[in-house]
Amino acid sequence: MIFLVHYDRRAQQLLRFDQYEDGDFTRAEDDRLDLELSLLGSDRENEIVLFNAADEAALRVSHARYFQSIEEIALATARSQGPFAC
């Protein structure tokens, strides 16, 4: 699967999340370019990327910062390490 992510770094907010089939790379790339061009001059700190992942769940694990706050990531990390982690 291919995923288009539009993230506002300053606000730490996911603004757009689109999913494409693997064969739709050209369409995904065209959508990414259209989005970038539409945002020229914007005052947001835009991050627009395409990812290839097995599925949405895998992407949410590998790129959690787009989907969770820093606090949520820290809490999940602490929980996964257990009480005896160094």
Steps between C-alpha positions, in 0.01 A plus 500: 500500500603858437409774746500876452553690823462875547620604843527846658822492702429814698153388609609133520183412314418256222311695236457242226539125474426323171549138409577359153545153359859404413434546129382860552844651561464747212165621634642527853800696371273730298283563807810575709627748243156668468484534878850647522422752227171598665682573825772725360514812716312337787605602850482140620805284542377241253645155473360311202628147445419173331559176686487141385391257772336159521189661652383794710575320826865454399528867406350607833772301678794608283397868485305548822585871527250577225217330687580547871615783721846500657338417832315199356818369339697543823231323701481210253880469503512497881230234514673279247830513688353383829596600855861374481613676184823699520 
